[in-house]
Amino acid sequence: MSIITGHLWSSTHKKKKSLYLDSLGESKEAIKKCLNTTRAFMRKKGCNFSRWTCGTVQHTQQSDSTSCGVFALKFAECLLQKEDTSFPATKEAINRHRLEIAVTLLLETDDLTDRCHFCGEQEHESDVNWIQCDVCLRWFHQMCVQGPPAEEDFVCLAC
């Protein structure tokens, strides 16, 4: 399920509308619940949402039980780029979307080469010794990984 709240632009004026997109399909009850939940949340934030509406747009339906995240990201991408929310949803297309997401995350991630992959810090206040995982080749402060000897093989917890 994806809820997208914001000012949606029509050809004539700005609409105050929440969109409810469920990759498995929407119901009138779910759309009403979305509106009530959004209004309650925004009231707690000090915003007046009484004139906002909630609806949905025609979109691609999910055919499996494991692609919700892919659909949520694809819906957001389509809406932000003002594109149609109908996109290919074959197994191959979903796998292609997964790959695009993975590549984007890897390319847009901060450079972590000079950081400990355990604590995220560049330098540790009392440890200047580093050790590299023999599997993933990531670097760690020895103190962060309970100080294994540098001459022994080291495999991090993730590997």
Solvent accessible surface area in square Angstrom, and as a share of the most:
residue,aa,sasa,rsa
1,M,132,0.59
2,S,13,0.09
3,I,76,0.39
4,I,43,0.22
5,T,57,0.33
6,G,23,0.22
7,H,85,0.38
8,L,48,0.24
9,W,165,0.58
10,S,37,0.24
11,S,119,0.77
12,T,117,0.68
13,H,111,0.49
14,K,88,0.37
15,K,87,0.37
16,K,105,0.44
17,K,49,0.21
18,S,0,0.00
19,L,3,0.01
20,Y,11,0.04
21,L,0,0.00
22,D,24,0.12
23,S,5,0.03
24,L,113,0.56
25,G,27,0.26
26,E,51,0.23
27,S,50,0.32
28,K,177,0.75
29,E,127,0.57
30,A,27,0.21
31,I,34,0.17
32,K,133,0.56
33,K,145,0.61
34,C,4,0.02
35,L,30,0.15
36,N,74,0.38
37,T,75,0.44
38,T,13,0.07
39,R,58,0.21
40,A,40,0.31
41,F,113,0.47
42,M,39,0.17
43,R,144,0.53
44,K,178,0.75
45,K,131,0.55
46,G,71,0.68
47,C,56,0.33
48,N,121,0.62
49,F,11,0.05
50,S,69,0.44
51,R,214,0.78
52,W,17,0.06
53,T,75,0.44
54,C,21,0.12
55,G,13,0.12
56,T,52,0.30
57,V,57,0.33
58,Q,163,0.72
59,H,19,0.08
60,T,20,0.11
61,Q,91,0.41
62,Q,13,0.06
63,S,108,0.69
64,D,63,0.33
65,S,99,0.64
66,T,101,0.59
67,S,1,0.00
68,C,60,0.36
69,G,47,0.45
70,V,8,0.05
71,F,3,0.01
72,A,34,0.26
73,L,98,0.49
74,K,36,0.15
75,F,0,0.00
76,A,32,0.25
77,E,72,0.32
78,C,4,0.02
79,L,41,0.20
80,L,147,0.73
81,Q,105,0.46
82,K,161,0.68
83,E,92,0.41
84,D,101,0.52
85,T,4,0.03
86,S,57,0.37
87,F,20,0.08
88,P,86,0.54
89,A,27,0.21
90,T,80,0.47
91,K,158,0.67
92,E,115,0.52
93,A,1,0.01
94,I,11,0.06
95,N,77,0.40
96,R,129,0.47
97,H,17,0.08
98,R,92,0.34
99,L,115,0.57
100,E,91,0.41
101,I,47,0.24
102,A,45,0.35
103,V,65,0.37
104,T,74,0.43
105,L,114,0.57
106,L,138,0.69
107,L,136,0.68
108,E,135,0.61
109,T,76,0.44
110,D,113,0.59
111,D,105,0.55
112,L,73,0.36
113,T,108,0.63
114,D,75,0.39
115,R,82,0.30
116,C,1,0.01
117,H,71,0.32
118,F,117,0.49
119,C,52,0.31
120,G,34,0.33
121,E,98,0.44
122,Q,78,0.35
123,E,141,0.63
124,H,41,0.18
125,E,175,0.78
126,S,85,0.55
127,D,12,0.06
128,V,122,0.70
129,N,86,0.44
130,W,79,0.28
131,I,9,0.05
132,Q,59,0.26
133,C,0,0.00
134,D,81,0.42
135,V,96,0.55
136,C,42,0.25
137,L,111,0.55
138,R,107,0.39
139,W,107,0.37
140,F,11,0.05
141,H,0,0.00
142,Q,27,0.12
143,M,98,0.44
144,C,13,0.08
145,V,23,0.13
146,Q,161,0.71
147,G,42,0.40
148,P,29,0.18
149,P,59,0.37
150,A,66,0.51
151,E,152,0.68
152,E,105,0.47
153,D,130,0.67
154,F,19,0.08
155,V,80,0.46
156,C,7,0.04
157,L,170,0.84
158,A,85,0.66
159,C,70,0.42
